[in-house]
Amino acid sequence: MKITTKCRYGLRLLLDLAVFASEKRPRMLRDVAKNQDISEKYLSRLVIDLRRAGFITSVRGAGGGYQLAQPPKRIRIVDVLEVMEGPVSIVECLNQTDSCPRSKRCPSQVLWSQINQKIRNVFAQYTLQDLLELQRVGDAMDIDCENPAPDFQPH
């Protein structure tokens, strides 16, 4: 399973909106694009899925933009991943049993299923609030992705 740019950038967009939520006003895509170093055109395609899923809302007119539709603690990373990528699946045969004629009698499928569920459970443990806290800890301690915050536990 590979997490694509679509999902990673979607999470960065949501995280940016969460960081600036305290300003109590919608955030313009051009500001998110500049802050996250992501093309505004690419972000405009991502907001369609994120809005449809109920993660963000748009505000039209002067002073308009995007904002989170729900608190960061209610946005689970697994839900964002599945909106952006589809079901978590390390092999195709877990979600599309007709893709392999051996899927009904495949001994490996038990292994794939157990591994897949463990991966999905990790994503399900984390929320956007957890990423927000990890970012704050990282900023305060000057921690980078190669040296993550020790002993961080998601909520």
TIRO-2110 file (N, C-alpha, C; in Angstrom, 1 decimal):
// TIRO-2110
0.8, -1.2, 0.0, N, 1, A
0.0, 0.0, 0.0, CA, 1, A
0.9, 1.2, 0.0, C, 1, A
0.6, 2.1, -0.9, N, 2, A
1.3, 3.4, -1.0, CA, 2, A
0.4, 4.6, -0.8, C, 2, A
0.7, 5.4, 0.1, N, 3, A
0.0, 6.6, 0.4, CA, 3, A
0.4, 7.7, -0.7, C, 3, A
-0.6, 8.1, -1.5, N, 4, A
-0.2, 9.0, -2.6, CA, 4, A
-0.1, 10.4, -2.2, C, 4, A
0.3, 11.2, -3.1, N, 5, A
0.4, 12.7, -2.8, CA, 5, A
-1.0, 13.3, -2.5, C, 5, A
-2.0, 12.7, -3.2, N, 6, A
-3.3, 13.2, -3.0, CA, 6, A
-3.7, 13.1, -1.5, C, 6, A
-3.4, 12.0, -0.8, N, 7, A
-3.8, 11.9, 0.6, CA, 7, A
-2.8, 12.7, 1.4, C, 7, A
-1.6, 12.7, 1.2, N, 8, A
-0.6, 13.5, 2.0, CA, 8, A
-0.9, 15.0, 1.9, C, 8, A
-1.2, 15.5, 0.7, N, 9, A
-1.6, 16.9, 0.6, CA, 9, A
-2.9, 17.2, 1.2, C, 9, A
-3.8, 16.2, 1.1, N, 10, A
-5.2, 16.4, 1.7, CA, 10, A
-5.0, 16.6, 3.2, C, 10, A
-4.2, 15.8, 3.8, N, 11, A
-3.9, 15.9, 5.2, CA, 11, A
-3.2, 17.2, 5.6, C, 11, A
-2.3, 17.6, 4.7, N, 12, A
-1.6, 18.9, 5.0, CA, 12, A
-2.6, 20.1, 4.8, C, 12, A
-3.5, 20.0, 3.9, N, 13, A
-4.6, 21.0, 3.8, CA, 13, A
-5.4, 21.1, 5.1, C, 13, A
-5.9, 19.9, 5.5, N, 14, A
-6.7, 19.9, 6.7, CA, 14, A
-5.9, 20.4, 8.0, C, 14, A
-4.7, 20.0, 8.1, N, 15, A
-3.8, 20.4, 9.2, CA, 15, A
-3.6, 22.0, 9.1, C, 15, A
-3.4, 22.5, 8.0, N, 16, A
-3.3, 24.0, 7.8, CA, 16, A
-4.6, 24.7, 8.3, C, 16, A
-5.7, 24.1, 7.9, N, 17, A
-7.0, 24.7, 8.3, CA, 17, A
-7.2, 24.6, 9.8, C, 17, A
-6.7, 23.5, 10.4, N, 18, A
-6.8, 23.3, 11.9, CA, 18, A
-5.9, 24.3, 12.6, C, 18, A
-4.7, 24.5, 12.1, N, 19, A
-3.7, 25.4, 12.7, CA, 19, A
-4.3, 26.9, 12.7, C, 19, A
-5.0, 27.2, 11.7, N, 20, A
-5.5, 28.6, 11.6, CA, 20, A
-6.9, 28.7, 12.0, C, 20, A
-7.5, 27.7, 12.5, N, 21, A
-8.9, 27.7, 12.9, CA, 21, A
-9.2, 28.7, 14.0, C, 21, A
-8.2, 29.0, 14.9, N, 22, A
-8.3, 30.0, 16.0, CA, 22, A
-8.6, 31.4, 15.5, C, 22, A
-8.3, 31.7, 14.2, N, 23, A
-8.6, 33.0, 13.6, CA, 23, A
-10.0, 33.2, 13.4, C, 23, A
-10.8, 32.1, 13.4, N, 24, A
-12.3, 32.2, 13.3, CA, 24, A
-12.7, 32.8, 12.0, C, 24, A
-11.9, 32.6, 10.9, N, 25, A
-12.4, 33.1, 9.6, CA, 25, A
-11.9, 32.1, 8.6, C, 25, A
-12.6, 32.0, 7.5, N, 26, A
-12.2, 31.0, 6.5, CA, 26, A
-10.8, 31.3, 5.9, C, 26, A
-10.1, 30.3, 5.5, N, 27, A
-8.8, 30.4, 5.0, CA, 27, A
-8.8, 30.3, 3.4, C, 27, A
-8.2, 31.2, 2.7, N, 28, A
-8.2, 31.2, 1.3, CA, 28, A
-7.2, 30.1, 0.8, C, 28, A
-7.5, 29.4, -0.3, N, 29, A
-6.7, 28.4, -0.8, CA, 29, A
-5.3, 28.9, -1.2, C, 29, A
-5.2, 30.1, -1.7, N, 30, A
-3.9, 30.7, -2.1, CA, 30, A
-3.0, 30.8, -0.8, C, 30, A
-3.6, 31.1, 0.3, N, 31, A
-2.8, 31.2, 1.6, CA, 31, A
-2.3, 29.8, 2.0, C, 31, A
-3.2, 28.8, 1.9, N, 32, A
-2.8, 27.4, 2.2, CA, 32, A
-1.7, 27.0, 1.2, C, 32, A
-1.9, 27.3, 0.0, N, 33, A
-0.9, 26.8, -1.1, CA, 33, A
0.4, 27.4, -0.8, C, 33, A
0.5, 28.7, -0.4, N, 34, A
1.7, 29.4, -0.1, CA, 34, A
2.4, 28.8, 1.1, C, 34, A
1.5, 28.6, 2.2, N, 35, A
2.1, 28.1, 3.5, CA, 35, A
2.5, 26.6, 3.3, C, 35, A
1.9, 25.8, 2.5, N, 36, A
2.2, 24.4, 2.4, CA, 36, A
3.1, 24.1, 1.2, C, 36, A
3.3, 25.1, 0.4, N, 37, A
4.2, 24.9, -0.8, CA, 37, A
3.5, 23.8, -1.7, C, 37, A
2.2, 24.0, -1.9, N, 38, A
1.5, 23.1, -2.8, CA, 38, A
0.7, 24.0, -3.8, C, 38, A
0.6, 23.5, -5.0, N, 39, A
0.0, 24.3, -6.1, CA, 39, A
-1.5, 24.5, -5.7, C, 39, A
-1.9, 25.8, -5.9, N, 40, A
-3.3, 26.1, -5.6, CA, 40, A
-4.3, 25.3, -6.5, C, 40, A
-3.9, 25.1, -7.7, N, 41, A
-4.7, 24.3, -8.6, CA, 41, A
-4.9, 22.9, -8.1, C, 41, A
-3.9, 22.3, -7.6, N, 42, A
-3.9, 20.9, -7.0, CA, 42, A
-4.8, 20.9, -5.8, C, 42, A
-4.7, 21.9, -4.9, N, 43, A
-5.5, 22.0, -3.7, CA, 43, A
-7.0, 22.1, -4.1, C, 43, A
-7.3, 22.9, -5.1, N, 44, A
-8.7, 23.1, -5.5, CA, 44, A
-9.3, 21.8, -5.9, C, 44, A
-8.5, 20.8, -6.4, N, 45, A
-9.1, 19.5, -6.8, CA, 45, A
-9.3, 18.7, -5.5, C, 45, A
-8.5, 18.9, -4.5, N, 46, A
-8.6, 18.1, -3.3, CA, 46, A
-9.8, 18.5, -2.4, C, 46, A
-10.1, 19.8, -2.5, N, 47, A
-11.2, 20.3, -1.6, CA, 47, A
-12.5, 19.7, -2.0, C, 47, A
-12.6, 19.3, -3.3, N, 48, A
-13.9, 18.7, -3.7, CA, 48, A
-14.2, 17.4, -2.9, C, 48, A
-13.2, 16.5, -2.8, N, 49, A
-13.4, 15.3, -2.0, CA, 49, A
-13.6, 15.6, -0.5, C, 49, A
-12.8, 16.5, 0.0, N, 50, A
-12.8, 16.8, 1.4, CA, 50, A
-14.1, 17.5, 1.8, C, 50, A
-14.6, 18.3, 0.9, N, 51, A
-15.9, 18.9, 1.2, CA, 51, A
-17.1, 17.9, 1.1, C, 51, A
-17.0, 17.1, 0.1, N, 52, A
-18.0, 16.1, -0.1, CA, 52, A
-18.1, 15.1, 1.1, C, 52, A
-16.9, 14.8, 1.7, N, 53, A
-16.9, 13.9, 2.9, CA, 53, A
-17.2, 14.6, 4.2, C, 53, A
-17.4, 15.9, 4.1, N, 54, A
-17.9, 16.6, 5.3, CA, 54, A
-16.7, 17.1, 6.3, C, 54, A
-15.5, 17.1, 5.7, N, 55, A
-14.4, 17.5, 6.5, CA, 55, A
-14.2, 19.0, 6.5, C, 55, A
-14.5, 19.6, 5.4, N, 56, A
-14.4, 21.1, 5.3, CA, 56, A
-15.7, 21.7, 4.7, C, 56, A
-15.8, 23.0, 4.9, N, 57, A
-16.9, 23.7, 4.3, CA, 57, A
-16.3, 24.9, 3.6, C, 57, A
-17.0, 25.4, 2.6, N, 58, A
-16.6, 26.6, 1.9, CA, 58, A
-17.5, 27.8, 2.2, C, 58, A
-16.9, 28.9, 2.2, N, 59, A
-17.6, 30.2, 2.5, CA, 59, A
-17.4, 31.1, 1.3, C, 59, A
-18.5, 31.5, 0.6, N, 60, A
-18.4, 32.3, -0.6, CA, 60, A
-18.3, 33.8, -0.2, C, 60, A
-17.9, 34.5, -1.2, N, 61, A
-17.9, 36.0, -1.1, CA, 61, A
-16.6, 36.6, -0.5, C, 61, A
-16.6, 37.9, -0.3, N, 62, A
-15.5, 38.6, 0.3, CA, 62, A
-15.2, 38.0, 1.7, C, 62, A
-14.0, 37.7, 1.9, N, 63, A
-13.6, 37.1, 3.2, CA, 63, A
-13.9, 35.6, 3.2, C, 63, A
-14.2, 35.0, 2.1, N, 64, A
-14.6, 33.6, 2.0, CA, 64, A
-13.3, 32.7, 1.9, C, 64, A
-13.5, 31.4, 1.9, N, 65, A
-12.5, 30.5, 1.8, CA, 65, A
-12.9, 29.2, 2.4, C, 65, A
-12.1, 28.4, 3.0, N, 66, A
-12.4, 27.1, 3.6, CA, 66, A
-12.1, 27.1, 5.0, C, 66, A
-12.9, 26.2, 5.7, N, 67, A
-12.6, 26.0, 7.1, CA, 67, A
-13.0, 24.5, 7.5, C, 67, A
-12.6, 24.1, 8.6, N, 68, A
-13.0, 22.7, 9.0, CA, 68, A
-14.4, 22.7, 9.3, C, 68, A
-15.1, 21.6, 8.9, N, 69, A
-16.5, 21.4, 9.2, CA, 69, A
-16.8, 20.8, 10.5, C, 69, A
-15.7, 20.3, 11.2, N, 70, A
-15.9, 19.6, 12.5, CA, 70, A
-14.6, 19.8, 13.2, C, 70, A
-14.6, 19.6, 14.5, N, 71, A
-13.4, 19.7, 15.3, CA, 71, A
-12.3, 18.7, 14.9, C, 71, A
-11.1, 19.1, 15.0, N, 72, A
-10.0, 18.2, 14.6, CA, 72, A
-10.0, 16.9, 15.3, C, 72, A
-10.5, 16.9, 16.6, N, 73, A
-10.5, 15.6, 17.3, CA, 73, A
-11.5, 14.6, 16.7, C, 73, A
-12.4, 15.1, 15.9, N, 74, A
-13.4, 14.2, 15.3, CA, 74, A
-13.0, 13.7, 13.9, C, 74, A
-11.9, 14.2, 13.4, N, 75, A
-11.5, 13.8, 12.0, CA, 75, A
-10.4, 12.7, 12.1, C, 75, A
-10.8, 11.5, 11.9, N, 76, A
-9.9, 10.4, 12.0, CA, 76, A
-9.0, 10.3, 10.7, C, 76, A
-7.8, 10.0, 10.9, N, 77, A
-6.9, 9.9, 9.7, CA, 77, A
-7.3, 8.8, 8.8, C, 77, A
-7.8, 7.7, 9.4, N, 78, A
-8.3, 6.6, 8.5, CA, 78, A
-9.4, 7.0, 7.6, C, 78, A
-10.3, 7.9, 8.1, N, 79, A
-11.4, 8.4, 7.3, CA, 79, A
-10.9, 9.3, 6.2, C, 79, A
-9.9, 10.1, 6.5, N, 80, A
-9.3, 11.0, 5.4, CA, 80, A
-8.7, 10.1, 4.4, C, 80, A
-7.9, 9.1, 4.8, N, 81, A
-7.2, 8.2, 3.9, CA, 81, A
-8.2, 7.5, 3.0, C, 81, A
-9.3, 7.0, 3.5, N, 82, A
-10.2, 6.3, 2.7, CA, 82, A
-11.0, 7.2, 1.8, C, 82, A
-11.2, 8.4, 2.2, N, 83, A
-11.8, 9.4, 1.2, CA, 83, A
-10.9, 9.7, 0.1, C, 83, A
-9.7, 9.9, 0.4, N, 84, A
-8.7, 10.3, -0.7, CA, 84, A
-8.2, 9.1, -1.5, C, 84, A
-8.1, 7.9, -0.9, N, 85, A
-7.4, 6.7, -1.5, CA, 85, A
-8.4, 5.6, -1.8, C, 85, A
-9.5, 5.5, -1.1, N, 86, A
-10.3, 4.3, -1.1, CA, 86, A
-10.0, 3.4, 0.1, C, 86, A
-10.5, 2.2, 0.2, N, 87, A
-10.3, 1.4, 1.4, CA, 87, A
-8.8, 1.1, 1.6, C, 87, A
-8.4, 1.0, 2.8, N, 88, A
-7.1, 0.6, 3.1, CA, 88, A
-6.9, -0.9, 2.7, C, 88, A
-5.9, -1.1, 1.8, N, 89, A
-5.8, -2.5, 1.4, CA, 89, A
-4.3, -2.7, 0.9, C, 89, A
-3.6, -3.6, 1.5, N, 90, A
-2.2, -3.9, 1.1, CA, 90, A
-2.2, -4.8, -0.2, C, 90, A
-3.3, -5.5, -0.4, N, 91, A
-3.4, -6.3, -1.7, CA, 91, A
-4.8, -6.1, -2.2, C, 91, A
-4.8, -6.2, -3.5, N, 92, A
-6.1, -5.9, -4.2, CA, 92, A
-7.2, -6.9, -3.8, C, 92, A
-6.8, -8.2, -3.6, N, 93, A
-7.8, -9.2, -3.4, CA, 93, A
-8.6, -9.1, -2.1, C, 93, A
-8.2, -8.2, -1.2, N, 94, A
-8.9, -8.1, 0.1, CA, 94, A
-10.2, -7.3, -0.1, C, 94, A
-10.2, -6.4, -1.0, N, 95, A
-11.4, -5.6, -1.3, CA, 95, A
-12.1, -6.0, -2.5, C, 95, A
-11.4, -6.7, -3.4, N, 96, A
-12.0, -7.1, -4.7, CA, 96, A
-11.8, -8.6, -4.9, C, 96, A
-12.6, -9.4, -4.2, N, 97, A
-12.4, -10.8, -4.2, CA, 97, A
-12.5, -11.4, -5.6, C, 97, A
-13.2, -10.7, -6.5, N, 98, A
-13.3, -11.3, -7.9, CA, 98, A
-12.0, -11.0, -8.7, C, 98, A
-11.0, -10.2, -8.1, N, 99, A
-9.8, -9.9, -8.9, CA, 99, A
-8.9, -11.1, -9.0, C, 99, A
-9.1, -12.1, -8.1, N, 100, A
-8.2, -13.3, -8.1, CA, 100, A
-9.1, -14.5, -8.0, C, 100, A
-8.9, -15.5, -8.9, N, 101, A
-9.8, -16.7, -8.9, CA, 101, A
-9.4, -17.6, -7.7, C, 101, A
-8.3, -17.3, -7.0, N, 102, A
-7.8, -18.1, -5.9, CA, 102, A
-8.2, -17.5, -4.5, C, 102, A
-8.9, -16.4, -4.5, N, 103, A
-9.1, -15.6, -3.3, CA, 103, A
-9.9, -16.4, -2.3, C, 103, A
-10.8, -17.3, -2.7, N, 104, A
-11.6, -18.0, -1.7, CA, 104, A
-10.9, -19.2, -1.1, C, 104, A
-9.8, -19.6, -1.6, N, 105, A
-9.0, -20.7, -1.1, CA, 105, A
-7.5, -20.4, -0.9, C, 105, A
-7.2, -19.1, -0.7, N, 106, A
-5.8, -18.7, -0.7, CA, 106, A
-5.4, -18.6, 0.8, C, 106, A
-4.4, -19.4, 1.2, N, 107, A
-3.9, -19.4, 2.6, CA, 107, A
-3.2, -18.1, 2.9, C, 107, A
-2.7, -17.4, 2.0, N, 108, A
-2.0, -16.1, 2.2, CA, 108, A
-3.0, -15.0, 2.6, C, 108, A
-4.2, -15.1, 2.1, N, 109, A
-5.2, -14.1, 2.4, CA, 109, A
-5.4, -13.8, 3.9, C, 109, A
-5.3, -14.9, 4.7, N, 110, A
-5.4, -14.7, 6.1, CA, 110, A
-4.3, -13.8, 6.7, C, 110, A
-3.1, -14.0, 6.2, N, 111, A
-2.0, -13.1, 6.6, CA, 111, A
-2.2, -11.7, 6.1, C, 111, A
-2.6, -11.6, 4.8, N, 112, A
-2.8, -10.2, 4.3, CA, 112, A
-3.9, -9.5, 5.1, C, 112, A
-4.9, -10.2, 5.4, N, 113, A
-6.1, -9.6, 6.1, CA, 113, A
-5.6, -9.1, 7.5, C, 113, A
-4.9, -9.9, 8.2, N, 114, A
-4.4, -9.6, 9.6, CA, 114, A
-3.5, -8.3, 9.5, C, 114, A
-2.6, -8.4, 8.6, N, 115, A
-1.6, -7.2, 8.4, CA, 115, A
-2.4, -6.0, 8.1, C, 115, A
-3.3, -6.1, 7.1, N, 116, A
-4.2, -5.0, 6.7, CA, 116, A
-4.9, -4.4, 7.8, C, 116, A
-5.5, -5.2, 8.7, N, 117, A
-6.3, -4.7, 9.8, CA, 117, A
-5.4, -4.0, 10.8, C, 117, A
-4.2, -4.5, 11.0, N, 118, A
-3.3, -3.8, 12.0, CA, 118, A
-3.0, -2.4, 11.4, C, 118, A
-2.7, -2.3, 10.1, N, 119, A
-2.4, -1.0, 9.5, CA, 119, A
-3.6, -0.1, 9.6, C, 119, A
-4.7, -0.6, 9.3, N, 120, A
-5.9, 0.3, 9.4, CA, 120, A
-6.2, 0.7, 10.8, C, 120, A
-5.9, -0.2, 11.8, N, 121, A
-6.1, 0.2, 13.2, CA, 121, A
-5.2, 1.3, 13.6, C, 121, A
-4.0, 1.3, 13.1, N, 122, A
-3.0, 2.4, 13.5, CA, 122, A
-3.6, 3.7, 12.9, C, 122, A
-4.0, 3.7, 11.7, N, 123, A
-4.6, 5.0, 11.1, CA, 123, A
-5.8, 5.4, 11.9, C, 123, A
-6.6, 4.4, 12.3, N, 124, A
-7.8, 4.8, 13.1, CA, 124, A
-7.6, 5.4, 14.4, C, 124, A
-6.4, 5.1, 15.0, N, 125, A
-6.0, 5.6, 16.3, CA, 125, A
-5.8, 7.1, 16.3, C, 125, A
-5.3, 7.6, 15.2, N, 126, A
-4.9, 9.0, 15.1, CA, 126, A
-6.0, 9.9, 14.5, C, 126, A
-6.1, 11.1, 15.0, N, 127, A
-7.0, 12.1, 14.5, CA, 127, A
-6.2, 13.3, 14.0, C, 127, A
-6.9, 14.3, 13.4, N, 128, A
-6.3, 15.5, 13.0, CA, 128, A
-5.8, 16.3, 14.2, C, 128, A
-6.4, 16.1, 15.3, N, 129, A
-6.0, 16.8, 16.6, CA, 129, A
-4.6, 16.2, 17.0, C, 129, A
-4.4, 14.9, 16.8, N, 130, A
-3.1, 14.3, 17.2, CA, 130, A
-2.0, 14.9, 16.3, C, 130, A
-2.3, 15.0, 15.0, N, 131, A
-1.3, 15.6, 14.1, CA, 131, A
-1.0, 17.0, 14.5, C, 131, A
-2.0, 17.8, 14.9, N, 132, A
-1.9, 19.1, 15.3, CA, 132, A
-1.0, 19.2, 16.5, C, 132, A
-1.2, 18.3, 17.5, N, 133, A
-0.3, 18.3, 18.7, CA, 133, A
1.1, 17.8, 18.3, C, 133, A
1.2, 16.9, 17.4, N, 134, A
2.6, 16.5, 17.0, CA, 134, A
3.3, 17.6, 16.3, C, 134, A
2.6, 18.4, 15.6, N, 135, A
3.2, 19.6, 14.9, CA, 135, A
3.7, 20.6, 16.0, C, 135, A
2.8, 20.8, 17.0, N, 136, A
3.2, 21.8, 18.0, CA, 136, A
4.4, 21.3, 18.8, C, 136, A
4.4, 20.0, 19.2, N, 137, A
5.5, 19.4, 19.9, CA, 137, A
6.8, 19.6, 19.0, C, 137, A
6.7, 19.2, 17.8, N, 138, A
7.8, 19.3, 16.8, CA, 138, A
8.3, 20.7, 16.7, C, 138, A
7.4, 21.7, 16.6, N, 139, A
7.8, 23.1, 16.5, CA, 139, A
8.5, 23.5, 17.8, C, 139, A
8.0, 23.1, 18.9, N, 140, A
8.5, 23.6, 20.2, CA, 140, A
9.9, 22.9, 20.5, C, 140, A
10.1, 21.7, 20.0, N, 141, A
11.3, 20.9, 20.3, CA, 141, A
12.2, 20.9, 19.1, C, 141, A
11.8, 21.5, 18.0, N, 142, A
12.6, 21.5, 16.8, CA, 142, A
12.9, 20.0, 16.4, C, 142, A
11.8, 19.2, 16.4, N, 143, A
11.8, 17.8, 16.0, CA, 143, A
11.5, 17.7, 14.5, C, 143, A
12.1, 16.8, 13.8, N, 144, A
11.8, 16.6, 12.4, CA, 144, A
11.2, 15.2, 12.3, C, 144, A
10.8, 14.9, 11.0, N, 145, A
10.1, 13.6, 10.8, CA, 145, A
11.0, 12.4, 11.0, C, 145, A
12.3, 12.6, 10.9, N, 146, A
13.2, 11.5, 11.1, CA, 146, A
13.5, 11.2, 12.5, C, 146, A
13.2, 12.1, 13.4, N, 147, A
13.3, 12.0, 14.8, CA, 147, A
12.0, 12.4, 15.5, C, 147, A
11.0, 11.6, 15.4, N, 148, A
9.7, 12.0, 15.9, CA, 148, A
9.7, 12.2, 17.4, C, 148, A
8.6, 12.8, 17.9, N, 149, A
8.4, 13.0, 19.3, CA, 149, A
8.4, 11.7, 20.1, C, 149, A
9.2, 11.5, 21.1, N, 150, A
9.3, 10.2, 21.8, CA, 150, A
8.0, 10.0, 22.6, C, 150, A
7.5, 8.7, 22.5, N, 151, A
6.4, 8.3, 23.4, CA, 151, A
5.1, 9.0, 23.1, C, 151, A
4.9, 9.6, 21.9, N, 152, A
3.6, 10.2, 21.6, CA, 152, A
2.5, 9.2, 21.5, C, 152, A
1.4, 9.4, 22.2, N, 153, A
0.3, 8.4, 22.1, CA, 153, A
-0.9, 9.2, 21.6, C, 153, A
-1.5, 8.6, 20.5, N, 154, A
-2.7, 9.3, 20.0, CA, 154, A
-3.9, 9.2, 21.0, C, 154, A
-4.8, 10.1, 20.9, N, 155, A
-6.0, 10.0, 21.8, CA, 155, A
-7.0, 9.0, 21.4, C, 155, A
END
